[in-house]
Amino acid sequence: MGSVRKAVGTRVVAAVSAALSLALVAGCGGGDGESGKTDDGKTKITMGLFGVMGFKETELLKRYMKENPDVVVEADVAGDEQTYYTALQTRLAAGSGLKDIQGIEIGRAKELVDTQADKFADLSDVEGIDHFLPWKLSQVTTPKDKIIGLGTDIGPMAVCYRKDLFEKAGLPGDREEVAKLWENDWSEYVETGKKFKKGLKDDKAAYLDSASGLFNAMIYGNSEQFYDENGELIHKTNPAVQEAWDLAAETATAGLTAKLRQFQPGWDPGLANSTFATTVCPAWMLAHISEKAGPENKGKWDVAEAPKGANWGGSFLGVMDSSPVKEEAKKLVAWLTAPEQQAYLFQELGNFPSSEEALKDPAVSGAKSEYFNDAPIGEIFGAAAKDIPEEQVLGRKDGTIKDIFSQGLQLIEQGKSPSEARKTTNERIEKAVG
């Protein structure tokens, strides 16, 4: 299976490259695309995925086909989730062009549950799905207890930091001592940033990459974010959102950020060029950081516990009700999301399991990352996962609203006042969600 020591440092390059290759057939045989059969009579299952979900990038699909020689799996992977979801919406509306299995990103889950549940097969009758964290499947369950997807990974959060820059600024470098700097709340994280800036003096490194990263970490530590349990928008009145906005805005006005929004242009070079010293990092982000920061920064980056548990990210696999191979597709989804496969994907790519059973696997709980100074990432992210609120209220346009808030915080980093930026943000949200 390999190890996290190798996965976080080296295997991600191949994984990302594979993710950008579309329509690669994982197996042999071809068919008409509609009948669910190949020319030689095998069952053909098609998958629509995005990003690096890991099923195609590792040996999992090949292994499944080897264990099930009468099955051929074809996986199309879109590198960009936004592009993927736009296409999925179009195909759902048209009722054609859908794969047998479709990936679902957490920010889209509520919208699909509320508006497209009838298009998905009910997975509540699949055997052996009682191993997930209590809140995971609730995110894709309708009021009538129909489950439209099975969980893949989750995104428990920590803080990734540059040990060498911390020490240069007169702060401790040891991860346990670093965690104590902000152990009570996120405001202590910001105060640490002010000490960092003062201690670093002439060095140009910023304390954190972006105000929006802190905002995301804070809001996702609460059961309710942008919507309440009745589906009503509360982004203007939720104290948790206001607190996150105010603290994130403070980092921007205090000059603590590098003004680099995560995964946007400039962020990747910033990881390599010591442009910033910290970034809030869900488990799935470690592979990206190690690749983009490069071998020259190995051992300089480390991982410390965050002040509060939160979940940022995670996905599901759903089966289309119209699939001609629906039952076979349900079996594949159950196998891909089983504890053993989740533990394997964590070892290979760092995708953190949503399975409670997988979290107990020594290969997960005892994992360390050589790139991140031998940080006990299984222990750190495992503790964060247990601290995630069990009730997770999702909204139809969570992903859209999160992006608009990130853009609003960028306005502050560009010189706009927090009040003006918030007014613009609210106006954009109203226009986007109706």
N, C-alpha and C positions, 0 to 999 in steps of 0.2 A: 504493500500500500504506500510505501514511502513514509515520510514524516513531516511534521509541520516545520521542522528545522529547514528542510529542503524546500518545502512548498512555499513558504512565505518569502524565501529569498530568490529562488530560481525558476520555479515552474510556472509562475504567473505570466512570464513573457510569452511562453507558448500558448497559455490559456487565452490571453487577450487577443493574440493574433488569430487564434481559432475562432474567437467570438465574432470577429469581423468578416469571416468567410461565410457567405450566405448559401443556403440550399445545398450544402454538402450532404450526400447520401451516406448515412452510417450503416453500411451493409451492402448486400448485393441484390440484384433483381430490381425491376421497375414495373410500374403498373399504369393504369389509366388515371390514377389520382382520385377516383370516385368510388370504386367498388370495394376498396379495402383489401384487395388481393393483388399480388404481383403476377407477372406472366407465368411463373412456374408454380402458382397456387399457394404461395405463402401469405400469411396475414400481414398486411402492411399497416403500420401505425405512424401517422405523421405528427410532428410536434412543432409548435411555434414558440420560440423562446427569445429572451433578450439578455443583453449584458453577458456576464460570466456566471450563469446558473450552475455550471459545472457538469451537467449530464453529458454534454457533447465533448467538452474539453478534456474529460478524463476517460477512463476505460469503461465507465458504467454501461453505456448503451451496447458496446461490443460484448461485454460480459453477459448482459441480459439476453442478447441474441444467441450467444453461445449456449446458454442454459435453456433457451427456448428456440431451437433451430427452425421451427416453423413460423417464426416471427421476424419481420424486417422493420426496423425503425428508421425513419427519415426525420432529421432535425434541422429546421431553419432557424438561424440565430441572428437577430438584429442587434447591432452594437448599441443603438440608442433606444432607450425605453420609450421616450416620447414619440418617436417615429413609429415604434412597434404598436403603441396603444392607439394612436390615430388610425393606423391600418386596421387594428382589431375592431374598433368602433364601426368603421366603414363596413367591414365584412359582417359584423353582427347585424347591422341595419339591413344589409342586402340579403342576409341569410345564405351567403355563398362565399367560397374562398377560405373557409375556416379549416384549421387543422383539427385532427382528432383530439389533440391535447393542446391547450393554450396556457402559457404562463400568465400569472396575475401578480402584479406588483402591489404591495400593501396600500399605497396611496390611491389605487384604483378599486380596491376591494369593495368598499361600501357602495360605490356607484354601480358596480356590476351586480351586487347583491340586490340593490333596490330596483334596478331597471332592466337587468338582463338575466335574472336567475332562471327564467324559464328556458333559456338557451343552453343551460348547463345541466349535465347529468347530476343526479343526487348521489353523493358519495357516502351518505350516512349509513348505508347498508354494507359498506366495505368492511371486511373482517380485519381485526387487528389494528385499529386506528385509535386505540385508547392510550397511546404512548406520548401524545403531544402535551406541551405545556398547557395548563388549563385555559388560557386566554387565546391561544393560537387559532383554533378552529372556530371559536366564537366570532372571529373577524370575518368569516366567510359563511356564516350560518344565517338563514332567513328566519323571520318570525315564526314560520311553520316548521322550523328545524331541518330544513333542507341545507345540506353542506355542498357548496359548489366548488370547493377546492381542498386539496390536502397540503399541509405546510411543508415548505422546504427549509430555508434558513430564517434566522432572526438577526437583529442588529443591536445587541447589548453594547453599551458605550463605556469607553474609558477615555483617558487623555494621553495622546502620544506626545512626547516631548523630547527636546534635544538636551541630553544630559550634559554635553560639553558646554553648551551655551548657558545653561543654568549655573553651572559651576563658575563660569567666567563672570556671571553677573553677581556672584557671591551668594547664590542660593544652593541648597543641597542638591546633589545629583542622584542619590539613592532613591529608588522608586517608592519605598515605604515612607521615607521622610518627605518626599515630594507630595505624596498623597495626603499627608498630615497638614500640609500647607493650606489645603482647601477642603478638609474633611467634613466641615459642617454645612457649607452651602456654596453655591456658585459665586456669590459675592466675594468670598475669600479667594476664589480663582482670579477674579478681576483685581483684587488688592495685591495678589502675588504678582500680577502683571505690572502693576505700577512700581513695585520693588525691583522687578526685573529690568524695567526701562531705566530706572535710576542707577542701578548697579552696573548695567552694561556700558553706560557712558557713550563712548565714541563709536561703538559697534552699531551698524545700521540694521541689525536683525530686529524685526518686530516681535512682539510677544506671541501673538496668535495670527492665524491666517486671515480670518474674516469674522465680522460681527455676526453674520448669519449662522456660522457653525455653532456659536454659543447659544444663539436663539433656538436652534433646532434641538440642541441637547436639553435645554431647560423645558421646552413645551412638551417634549416626548416623555418626560418624567411624570406626567400627570395623566389621569384617566381621561379627562376631557381637554380638548385643545380648541379646535375651531367650531365644533358642533357639540350640542348636548345630546343626551340619549334619545330625545324626541326628534332629532334631525334638524333642530333649529340652529341657525348660525349664532355663535356667541363670541366671535373673534374680537368684537368691540368691547364686550363686557366681562369676559373671562379674566379674572385677576392673574391667572398663571400666564396668559399671553401678554398682559400689560407688564408684569414683572420681568418677563423674558425680553420684551422690547426695550424696556428702560435700561436694563443691565447691558444688553448688547449695544444699545446706542451709546452708553457710557464708554465702552471700549473704543468705539469709533471716535467720539469727541475727545477722548484722552490720548489719541494717537497710539493706541496699543496694537492696532491691526495692520497687516500688510496690504489690506484692501484687495485681497485675492479670494474671490468666491470659489469654493471647492468644486473641482472638476471643470472649471472654466479656464479659458486661456490665461496663462501666466502661473497657474497654481502648480502644475507639474514641475516647471523649472524652479519654482520657489522651494519645493521639497529638496531639490538637488543642490541649490545654491545658498542654503542656509538663510533664506529670506525671512523665515519666521521660526519661532522656537517651540510652539505648541499648536496642536490641532485636536479638536474633539473627534475621536475616532471610533466608529462602530467596528465590530470585529471584522466585517468584510472589507474594511478599508486598509487593513494592514498589508495585504498583498499588493495593493496599488502603491502604497507609500514605499515599500521596499523596492519595487520595480523602478519607480520614478526618482527616488532619492539616490539609487544606484549603489554599487559595491563600495564606493569610496566613503559612504556614510554609514556603512555597516557598523553596529556597536555604538554609534553616536546617538541613535534614536532609542528610546525606551518607552515603556508603557506603565502608567500609574492609574490607580482606581479613580473614578470620577466622584464628585461629591454626592451624587444621587443616581440611582439606577434609572435607566431609560431605554426605550427601544426605538431605534432609528433604522427602518428598513425591514426587509424580509419579503418573501414571495410565497406563491402557491402554484400548484398545478391543477388545472380544471379540465374536465372531459366534456366535450360538446355533446349535447343530447341527440343531435342529428347524426353523430358519427356512425358509419356502418359497422364499425368495429368497437362499439362502445364498451362492451364487457371486457374485451381484451385490453383496451386502453385503460380502463379502471384498474385492472390487475397491474399494468405497467406503472401507473401513478403510485399505487400502494407500495410497490417494490422500490421505486425510486426514492420515496419519502420514508421508508422504513428506517429504524434506528441504525442498522448496520451501514446502510448507504449514507446516511447523514454523517455518521462518524468518519466514514471514508472520505467524504467531500471536505470535511474539516481538515483532515490530515493532508489532503492533496492541495486544497486551495484556501483554507481558512474560513469557509462558509460555516457560520456557527449554527449548531443544530437547534431546531425547534422541538425536538423530541426529548422528553425528560429522561427516557431510557438511554438515549445516546449521550446525554450530559454526564451520566454515571460511568460511561466507558473510560477506563484509565487512559486510553489513547487521546481522549478529549480532556478530561479533568487534569491530567498530568502533563499536558502539552506545554512546551516551551518554544520560544522563537529565538533562534540563533541571531537573526538579523537585528532584532530589538534587544540586544544585550542579554540574551537568555531570559527574557521576561517570561514569567509563568502565565502565559496568556489563557490557558485552560482554566486556571484558578481565578484570574482576574475577571474574565468575561463570564465565567460560570457564576461568580458571586453577583455580578451586575445583572445577569439574567434572572436570578432569584429575587432581585430587588425591583424588578419591573412591576408596576401596578397590574393586578390580575384583571381588572376591568379596563378594557381598551375601547373607548368610544371613537369610532371612525365616522367620517363624513363623506358625502359624495364627491366633493371637490377638494379634499385634503391636499392632494399633490399640487393642484393649481394654486391654492391659497398659500401653501408653504413657499412656492416659487416667488409669488408676489411679495411676500414678506421679506424674502431674501433680497429681492430687487430694491425694496424700500430701505433696507439697512445699507445697501450699497450707496443709495442717494446720500445718506448721512456721511459715509466715508468719503464721498465726493464733495462734501461741503454744505449740503442742505441741512437745515435745522431738524432736530428730531420731530418737532411738532408738524412741520411742513411735510416731512417724509411720511409721517403716519397718516396725515390727511390724504396725500397722494395714494398711499397704500390702500386705505379704505375705499377710495373711489375706484381704484383698479379692481379690487375684489368684488365690489358691487356690480361692476360692468361685466366681470368674468363669470360670476355665478348667477347673476340675474335677480 
